[in-house]
Amino acid sequence: MEEEKKTRSAPPKFRYKVIKIATLTLLFLALFSFAGFFGLEATSSSKFCSSCHEMKPQYYTWKASSHSEVDCVNCHIEPGAKNYAKAKGNGFVELYKKQTDTYIAPIKMPNLIPDEACESCHNMKSRDVTPSGDIIIPHNKHKTEGIKCVQCHSGTAHGKVADRKVTYKSDYGKWNEKLGTSLMSNTKFTSPQMDTCMECHEARKVSVECKTCHETTMVPKNHKTDEFKNGGHGKIQPNDLKKCEQCHSYMSTEKYDLFKEDPVYQKFLKGDTTNSTNVTVTQYAKTNTFCKDCHGKKPTSHKIASFTTKHGSLSKDTQKCFTCHDNRIVSDSPVTTVQCASCHPSSHGDTFKEKHPFKLAENQKYDKSCLKCHVEKTCSKCHKSNIDH
């Protein structure tokens, strides 16, 4: 009887209970796997990254970038399951910091984008690009020398917004596609800059001669025309001067900050999204010593015998004189040292302010208020007119 009891199968009620538990377990496992899979998919999307206010600057700059079709995870998570799991773990930490408001702004990447991320799309051995027509960029040589991709391309996806002081907590509400596009339109922050090349070449004792990086003599075709040489270049618009500066800044023997702009964060706070400066061609010609070769020489028109006594009436356009000269006694121009006031000191005299019918400000300059009594045609013979009528 005892042996018969041992070989008898379990009661039906017990078997049903075991089957029920096993079925529910499998069902929950399937549900958790399903939710986990799609949860990972959802949290790996670029749209999910933008769901946090802190990431708005990075999201909108990325959307305006040349890499807008490359998801965040493709660059910011190194290949491999281990790195993927580690990134997800870090994501929970960041989520905790967000919920407890303990994260640090502006947000910066903890690690640089690895070359492997770039090379998953770009082949460095065969990558041959000529972004400005004649620039030689041997990517394979740079890689051999250990130059990381981000050393030249750090602004490609986000325009270096973290360094531009426009990503503080108080500014999150200002971010939208328009602002992202505006900040990414300035190639100074998105494209490799010649300064970067020059600094690196100088530090590594690599040649900085033009032919090292340029296939041609670098003289644009429009520079070779007679029209351009004989005064045409003086008609360049101020907004185009930055193009001149890209090459000619390295040809000046003296440093200058003519194009120095307000810091980006100050323009950002003022709502100024322009990238222009107010530098004129004449200012540039009197500042960059490269211009000295021509503008520092006495022109043919100045060599006639009567020039000294008649030069005031020879020029139909006196403003042309200010291309090389200033009407001040002392000029800091390294190109032309002879100024109008060198021979024509002020006719007002040193004490004219004291004798003026009404008190003038200590730093009073020629402006519109002077024309209430004085004749502009007379004043503008010496004073450079900046008066807006």
Disulfide bonds with the S-S distance in Angstrom:
none
